[in-house]
Amino acid sequence: MDITLPSSDYESIIEFASIIAEPNENIRSIILEELAKRFGYTKSIFWVADDEGNLFDPVFYGLNDRAIYSYVDNYYKYDLLHPQRNLPLYQSKKLLRLIDVVMPEEYETSTFYQGFMVPQNTYDEMVITLTHENKLVGVLGLGGIEKNTFTTIDCKRFLMMSELIGTTFIYQYQTDPILLSEREKEVVALVKEGKTNKEIAAKLYISHNTVKKHLQNIYRKYGVKNKIQLVQKL
């Protein structure tokens, strides 16, 4: 992409790299905060990912819990930029905008736009895949209020920053290979007590599908396939 960024962008990228290089157990939150502060990306989500494009353990900025649960429970399968729908494209491009994959009139009548984006007062979306040693390790999703929010300048920034973010993230994330979110820790504690999925959902005031999603993420992190194996490993 033959585009020259403003000199201020290069300075911001250098400062950004310096800040995220500092060890921090909440590295993904720091990355999202710095992206908002330095570049104005005020709606963002950072997923852990695997080579098949599965996403789990989200950390988010400028979004609420209800939006994330809604996405995880239902709307992820309608997301036009979900990595599982576009893996070959991401392998060559590293990032995609809505305008890269869909016409506006088709998008505006889609289930994803009408059911998920409109309630979040969000129109545009850009997704960046993060790699380390040519392996997918994370995904950044950015939301914009207006149509065509994300320009070629945004693409150029993340083509420069994506590998830096991916490598920084994986080194810090892997300092604790079983890094659970607070909600996942609550689910694990209840699993150890022998609670059923229905009982866990009632106890944590979340849906049955959300419990199943949390368990899938937990199983993946521990390298197990079911509750029995999880309890044995714990």
Buried (B, 14 or more C-beta within 10 A) or exposed (E): EEEEEEEEBEEBBEEBBEBBEEEEEEBBBBBBBBBBBBBEBBBBBBBBBBEEBBBBBBBBBBBEEEBBBBBBBBBBEBBBBBBBBBBEBBEEBBBBBBBBBBEEEEBBEBEBBEEBBEEBEBBBBBBBBBBBEEEBBBBBBBBBEEEEBBEEBBBBBBBBBBBBBBBBBBEBBEEEEEBBBEBBEBBBEBBEEEBEBEEBBEBBEBBEBBBBBBBEBBBBBBEBEEBEEBEEEE
